[in-house]
């Protein structure tokens, strides 16, 4: 009889643990932490712009849990490429949903208008046209200026 009770207790314990595991809503997921980005930077005459700065800001939401900024420069053909990065993470369900990554890109060069891009997917391929500025100021977009300053503060 005690063997039967122990077996019943063991089954109840396993079922209870399984139920509690489901209520925590913590599960592994493979997430893209940096998108695949391929950009060609061109001027108004469709000529490649070399040494244009690209800043990629990665934000983990909700709640701005993490912000990383990466910097790259275009080559002689105006190309900038970032390879996708992914990793396994534990995803925890909150009242407002699960965490997700969001990206912003700023492309800028002295003498040109900056381009601000919001990314909501993990793949981006596009030609970016930089229009000339009337003045020689480096940054004309306030969000690009903030991103550039945060990157410089972080690397010092």
N, C-alpha and C positions, 0 to 999 in steps of 0.2 A: 504493500500500500504506500509506503513512504517513497518508493521509486516512482510511482505514478504521480504523487503530489509534487515531487521534485521536478519531474518532467513537465507537469502543468505549469509550475512556477517558472521554469526556464522559458517555456513558450511565451508566457505572459510578459516576462522580462524582455525578451527579444522584441515582441510586438510593441511594448511600451517604448523601448529605446528607438525603434524604427519610427514610431509616431512622433516622438520628441525630436528626432533628427529632421523630419519633414517640417516641423513647426519652426525650426531655427532658420530655414530657408537659406542655408549656407551650402553652396555647391561649386565645384570647380568649373571654370570656363576659360577658353582660349581666346584672349582679347588682343586686338591690334593696339599697340601702344605708340606706334609711329606709322603714319600712312605711307603708302608708296606714292612719291611725288616726282613727276618729271615735268620740268618747265623749261621752255625756251624763252629767253628775254630778248625782245626786239624793240627797236626804236620806231619812230613814226614812219620811217622809210623802209621798214621791214628788214633792217640790218641788225645782226646780232649785237647785243650789248655785253661786253666783257666786264668782269669785276663788279657786277651788280650784286648787292647784298640781299640774301634771303634769310628771313627770321621765321622759324617755325615755333609756335607756342603750342604746347600740349597741355590741356587742362583736363583733370579728372573731376567729373561732376557726379552727383550734386555736391554743392557746398565748397567748391574750389579747394578740394582736398590736396591737390598737387598742381604745380605749374612749373614746367620745364621749358627753356628756350634754347633752340639750337640755331647756329649760324652757318651758312654756306655762301660761297661766291660763285658767280657764273664763270664758265671757262671762256676761251676765245670764240667759241661758237654760240655763246649765250646760254649754254645748257647748265641746268642745275638738277641733280638727281639725289633723292633720298630713298633708300631702300626700306621697305616695310619691315617693322619689327613687331613680333607678337610674343606673348608669354602666357603661361598658365597662371591663373589667379583664383583666389577664393572670392566668389561673388556672394555678397550678403544682401538679402532683400530687406529694404527699409520701408517705412510707410509711404515714402515718395518714390519707390521703385528701386531699381538696381543702379550701381555706378556705371558710368560710361565715359569714354574719351571723346574729346572735342578738340579741333585744331584751328588755329588761325595762322595765316601766312601773310607776311609783309615783304614786298619786293621793292627795293629802293636803290637809287644811285643819285649822287650829286648832279644837279642840273635837270633832273627828271621828276615828274609827279610820282609819288609813291602809290603802290597798289596794295590794298587790303583785301584779303580773301578769307571767307569763312568756309571751313571744310566740315561737312557732316557725314562724310563717307571715307573709306580707307584707301581710295585710289583717286589720284588727281593727275591729269595730263592736259596741259594747255600751253598755248602761246600767250605770253604776257606782253602787251604793248605799253611801253613807257613813253609818255608824252613829255616834251620839253617844258621846263619851267621858265618863267620870265626872269627869275633871279637865280643865283647860284646856291640857294639854301639847300641843305642836304635832305631835310625831312619836311614834308608839307602835310602829312597826315598825323594827327595827334596820337592815335593808337600805335602807329608805327614808331613814333618818337618814344613813347613809353616802353614799347617792347625793346627797342634798341638800348635804351637807358638801363633797363632791368638786366639785359644781357651783359652790358658793360660793367654794371655794379657786381654782378655775380662772378665775372671772370677776373676781377681785380683782386 
